[in-house]
Amino acid sequence: MKNFFRISVLLVGVLLAGSHVSFGQAKKYAVGFKVGEPLGLNARMYLNNNRAIDVGLGTYGMLWGRERKYGPHGRFKNTGWTLNANYLFHTGNEGKRFQAYYGFGGQITSRRSFPDRLASINGYENKTGIGASGLAGVEYFLRDSPLSLFADAGLYVELLPVPIFMHVQGGIGVRFNF
């Protein structure tokens, strides 16, 4: 976890150092950092017709949902990791500094589950979840800069191993567009 934060701080530093380059709008790709749920790295590939593919890798349950019920007979008591990918639709504002977006995709998560049957020994099981995710947000492209700022919110609905387990997600971040 310590290395993850070091890499994240380094990435933000590189993004800010390169912010004097004049782009101003979305290009073909973007990489960045998101603070929220999940907390971590973000990459985006812009496609034709106001579409994009958004991928995130980061912590799961770090800011909210760290200590919560999981399934009918267990709890989460820690932070895990997540990998998600969403197919996005942007508003028809191509070339504009402000855009809204929404999309759907999938997510894989991994955390420790503390089932009630192992409570006497504080035992846990590693759980990998697979589910659907939805996302909506706004992005602001800074003038004369390759940076964009974004805020988004969404929902993860687990399909396996605990069907209909839901986790609210959202946050703010910065992306370097190139």
C-alpha positions, 0 to 999 in steps of 0.5 A: 500500500505504501508503494501505491501512494508513492507512485500516486504522488509521483504521478500527480507531480508529473501531471502538474509539472507538465501542466504548462504545455498548451492543449486545452481540450481532450486529445486521444488519451488521458491519465490521472489520479482520483481521490474518493472511492475508489482512490487511485489511478485513472486512464481514459481513451477518447473514441469517436462520436463523443465516446470514451473508455474509462479504466480505474485501478485503486483502493476499494472501501478505503474512504467509505464502506470500510466497516460494513455488512457483507452478505447475510453473515459477514462484514468488511473491516478493511480496504481492498482493491478494485479494477473497473472499466466503463464505456462512456457517453459524453455530451455533444460538447466536443471542443468545449471546456466543460463536458458531462458524461455517463456510462456503464461497465464492469468491476472486479474487487478484492477484500477480506470478508470476516464471516460470522462463523469465524468471529471467535478467532477473528478469521477472514476469507479473501473475497473477489467480487465481480459486478456491474458499475455505472458512472456519471460526472462532469469534466472541466478542461483547463484553458491552455493546459493539458489538465482537466478536472473531474468529479463523478459518482456511481454505483457498483452492484456485485453479481458474484459472490454476493448478488445485489451487494451495492457500493456507492462510489464517487470522487474528484480528480485530475487528468493529463490529456495527450 
